[in-house]
Amino acid sequence: MRHVLVVDDEQELTFLFQAYLEDAGYRVTVANDGLMGLAADERDPADAVITDLTMPRMNGRDMLLRLRERRPQVPAIVVTGYSAAAAGLGSQRTVVLAKPVALETVARRLADLLADQQTAQGLR
């Protein structure tokens, strides 16, 4: 079962992501800011991360940069209402989606990122 870390300061949103992704067969850990997300990932490394950008204590951009110092290949989805703040984050490993976004879209992009990661690992 693939493990997904969801990081967002909007608890209602993390609840929706968690419920939807668990129904889709993922194991989900939630955190409400970047520092909590880093701590959760240290305890139980995630296969992928879904994060907001704007959060208290540590934003999503800084969290991803720090997380990728340890695990550079971890795929991520950044869901944000501030597309300008996400500039430069998009890559093969990172998808940026604008809020509001359908849960189905997030799940589809997550599955694509994880499949790409598995293919890349198989080629090594």
C-alpha positions as CSV (number, residue, x, y, z in Angstrom):
1,M,0.0,0.0,0.0
2,R,1.5,3.3,-1.1
3,H,1.9,6.0,1.7
4,V,1.0,9.6,1.0
5,L,1.7,12.5,3.3
6,V,-0.9,15.3,3.1
7,V,0.2,18.7,4.5
8,D,-2.2,21.6,4.7
9,D,-3.2,24.0,7.5
10,E,-6.9,23.7,6.5
11,Q,-8.0,20.7,8.5
12,E,-11.2,20.2,6.6
13,L,-9.2,19.9,3.4
14,T,-6.8,17.4,4.9
15,F,-9.8,15.4,6.1
16,L,-11.2,15.3,2.6
17,F,-7.9,14.3,1.0
18,Q,-7.4,11.6,3.6
19,A,-10.9,10.1,3.2
20,Y,-10.7,10.2,-0.6
21,L,-7.2,8.7,-0.8
22,E,-7.8,6.0,1.8
23,D,-10.9,5.0,-0.2
24,A,-8.6,4.8,-3.3
25,G,-6.3,2.4,-1.5
26,Y,-3.6,4.7,-0.1
27,R,-2.3,4.9,3.4
28,V,-2.4,8.5,4.4
29,T,-0.7,10.6,7.1
30,V,-1.8,14.2,7.6
31,A,0.1,17.2,9.0
32,N,-1.0,20.8,9.5
33,D,2.2,22.7,8.7
34,G,5.6,22.1,7.1
35,L,7.4,21.3,10.4
36,M,4.8,18.7,11.3
37,G,5.1,17.3,7.8
38,L,8.9,16.9,8.0
39,A,8.6,15.3,11.4
40,A,5.9,12.9,10.1
41,D,8.1,12.0,7.1
42,E,11.1,11.3,9.3
43,R,9.1,8.9,11.4
44,D,7.4,7.2,8.5
45,P,8.7,8.2,5.0
46,A,6.0,8.8,2.4
47,D,6.0,7.6,-1.1
48,A,4.6,10.9,-2.2
49,V,3.6,14.3,-0.7
50,I,0.6,16.5,-1.3
51,T,1.0,20.0,0.2
52,D,-0.3,23.5,0.3
53,L,2.2,26.3,0.0
54,T,1.0,28.9,2.4
55,M,1.0,27.6,6.0
56,P,2.2,28.8,9.4
57,R,5.6,27.9,10.9
58,M,7.0,26.4,7.7
59,N,5.6,26.8,4.2
60,G,5.2,24.0,1.7
61,R,8.1,25.2,-0.5
62,D,10.6,25.1,2.3
63,M,9.2,21.8,3.6
64,L,9.7,20.2,0.1
65,L,13.2,21.6,-0.2
66,R,14.2,20.2,3.2
67,L,12.5,16.8,2.6
68,R,14.3,16.5,-0.8
69,E,17.6,17.1,0.9
70,R,17.1,13.6,2.4
71,R,15.1,12.0,-0.4
72,P,15.5,13.9,-3.7
73,Q,13.2,11.7,-5.8
74,V,10.1,11.9,-3.7
75,P,7.2,13.0,-5.9
76,A,4.9,15.9,-4.8
77,I,1.7,17.7,-5.6
78,V,1.5,21.3,-4.6
79,V,-2.1,22.5,-4.3
80,T,-2.3,26.2,-3.9
81,G,-4.4,29.3,-4.4
82,Y,-1.3,31.4,-5.0
83,S,0.1,30.2,-8.4
84,A,2.8,32.9,-8.4
85,A,4.2,31.5,-5.2
86,A,4.5,28.1,-6.9
87,A,6.7,29.4,-9.7
88,G,9.7,27.2,-10.3
89,L,8.3,24.2,-8.4
90,G,6.9,22.3,-11.3
91,S,9.1,19.5,-12.6
92,Q,8.9,15.8,-13.5
93,R,8.6,15.1,-9.7
94,T,6.4,18.0,-8.8
95,V,2.9,18.9,-10.1
96,V,1.3,22.2,-9.2
97,L,-2.5,22.4,-9.1
98,A,-4.6,25.5,-8.5
99,K,-7.2,25.6,-5.8
100,P,-10.0,24.7,-5.9
101,V,-9.2,21.4,-7.4
102,A,-11.2,18.2,-7.8
103,L,-10.2,15.3,-5.6
104,E,-10.3,13.1,-8.7
105,T,-7.7,15.3,-10.4
106,V,-5.4,15.1,-7.4
107,A,-5.8,11.3,-7.2
108,R,-5.2,10.9,-11.0
109,R,-2.0,13.1,-10.9
110,L,-0.8,11.2,-7.8
111,A,-1.2,7.9,-9.5
112,D,0.7,9.2,-12.5
113,L,3.6,10.5,-10.4
114,L,3.9,7.2,-8.5
115,A,3.8,5.2,-11.7
116,D,6.5,7.5,-13.2
117,Q,8.6,7.0,-10.1
118,Q,8.2,3.2,-10.2
119,T,9.2,3.2,-13.9
120,A,12.3,5.4,-13.2
121,Q,13.4,3.1,-10.4
122,G,13.0,0.1,-12.6
123,L,15.3,1.7,-15.2
124,R,18.1,2.1,-12.7
